[in-house]
Amino acid sequence: MKLTWKKTTQSNNINNKKRPLSTNPNLPFDQQDDDHTSNKSIADSTDGLNDAVLSKTLASTDDETTSLAESFRNQGNKLAEDGKYREALGKWEAALTLMPDRAVLHEQKAQVLLEIGDAWSALKAATRATELEPSWSEAWVTLGRAQLNFGEPDSAIESFDRALAIKPDLVEGQDDRQTASKLVKKRKQLQSSGLSETKNRFMVGEKD
């Protein structure tokens, strides 16, 4: 699935309408009515031009922000490929500062956090990715893996099911769901044997 950045509008924070010229009572001379009308007409006639200039400026700013964020993201990708996960995380954090609604950045961040063993932070990042792109199957798989590593196989199964509902032939989703199911089965066996009636959490990689 190709992701697109959902730009947040800034129109509510910017006064893009030029104020009409008003009469200043402190002027050292009397201003005639026709002068006031003329000034107001000039202001009105420039409103469209000001709007166009502002729109162009905002578009240019958005392009620069996107370009800088993509640069940080690409730098992070390279660092992650080289196994420099903490450095990659720093680059993606910088990109997220510029584009906080970019789901792919949250998902990549979650993967790296899992690599360095921070399952809780990975879970939060992956959750955010699924909130931003609920129809992205790979984001649900990453969330499921974070839940597995956090010791919540039941929740992980639900996430893998969401991924498979979107993309039934997703092999990694199928494999990871089987892993989660085995952990749930193991927990039930322990509970039924009386060895542990309260243990509901497992870490991925526990030996059988």
N, C-alpha and C positions, 0 to 999 in steps of 0.2 A: 504493500500500500504506500502510495506516495503521500508524504505529509506536506501540508502547507501551513505556513505561519499565519495565525489569525491576528491580524493587526488590531490593536486596541485604538479606538478613536480618541482623539485628543480635542475634539471640537468643543467639549464642555469646559475645557480649561483655558481656551484661548478666545479672546475677544477679537473675532475676525471681522467685526463691523466697525468702520471708522466713525467716531462721534461727529455729528454735524457741528459746524462752527457756531458758537453762541456769542451773544453780545456781552462784552466785558464792561461792567458798570464803572470800572476804575480808569477807563481811557480818558485822556485829558481833552477830549473833544466829543461832541454829540455825533453818534453814528446814525446815519439816515436809514430809513426803512428799506430803501431800494438797495443800499449796500449790504444789509443783512440778508436780503433775498438773494442777492448775487452770490454772496459767500456760501449760503446754504446750497445753492444750485451747483456750485463748484464741488462742494463736499459730496453731494449726491452723485455727481457724475464720475467721481473718482472711486466710489465704493466698489464698483465692479472690478476696476484695475487692482485695487488693494486686495480684494478677495483672490484674484487670479495669482498675484505675486505670493500671497500667503500660502495658497494651495501648492504652488510650485516649490516653495521653501520647505513646507512640511513633507512633500514627496521626496525631496532631495535628502532631508534629514532621515526619513524612513529608510531610504536606500543605503545611506551611509551606515546606519545602525545595523541593518541586515547584513551588509558586507562585513562589518567588523565582527558581528556575532558568528557569522559563518567562518571567518578566519580563525577565531578562537576554537570553534568546534572542530575544524580540520586539524588544527594543532593538537587538540586533545585526542583525536582519532589516531594520529601518528604516534603519540606518546603511549596510548593504550596498546597499540599493536606491538610496541617495543617493550611492553610489560611495565611501563612507568605509570602505574595506576594513580598514584597520588598526584603526580604532576598533571596527568590527564584530567583528573577531577577538578583541579584548580582552573584549567582552561575552560571546562564546561560550566563551572560556576560563574566564570566571567561572562560566558555567552548567555547564561540564564539571567544574569543581571540586565542584559540588554533585551532579551527575548524570553521573558518568564513563562509565556504560554506556548512554548515550543515543546511538544510532547516527546519528540525524539531525543531531546537533550535530557529530559527527566529519565527516560528509559535507559539511555547510555550511562547516565549517572548511577542508576540503580545497579546496572551490571558491574560497574567498577567498585561500587560499595560492597557488593557481594564478594568480589575478588579480594578485597582487603579485610573482609570479615565483619563488616558493620551491617548486620542483617536488618536491624531496626530502621536505620536511615535508608537502606535500600528499599525496604517495604514502603516507606513514606514516599520516596521518589517514584517508585513503580506505580503506586496508587495514584499519584498525581498524573502520571502518563496516561493511565486508563481513564481518568476523569476528563482529560483534554481530548483524547482520541479513543472513545469507547468501542469503536469498530475496528481497532488495530489488534489483531490476534497476537502478534509477538509481544505487545505490551502486557497482555494478560498472562502470557507464559512467564515473562520476567517477574510479574507480580506473584505468580504461583511459586516460583523458585525462591523469591524473597520470603514468602510465607513458610515454605518448607524449611529454609535455613533458620527462620525465627522459631521453628518448632510448632507450627500450626498446619498439620497435613490436611485437616478437614477443610480449612479455608482455601488451602492450595488446590484441592480437588475442585472446588467451586470455580476458582480462577481458570484452571485448565479446561474445565467444561465450557466456560465462556469463550475461551480461545478456540476450542474445537467446534463450537456452535457457529463461529464465524468462518473458520477454515478447517473443515473436517479431516482433511488429509495432512494436517500439520504434524509431522513425525515427532518433532521435539515435544510437542504438547501431549501426544499420545504416550511417549516414553516417560515423561515426567509425571503424568497422571498415574501410571503404573507404579512408579516409585512412591508416590504419595499414598496410593492404595495399600501398598505393602506395609508402610509405616502405621497406617490406621489399623490394619489387620494385626500387626504385631502388638500394638497397644491393647487391643481387645483381648488378645491371648494372655497378655500379662495381667490384665484386670480379672479375667475369668479364672486364672490360676491362683489369684490372691497375692501375687508377688507385689503388685502395686495397684491400689484402687484409686489413686489420685493422679497418677502420672498421665498427663494428656499431651505432653510436649516431647518432641523428639528433634534431635539435630540430624541433618542430612549426613549420611556417612556412618551412622551407628552400625556396628557389626551385629549380625544376626546371632 
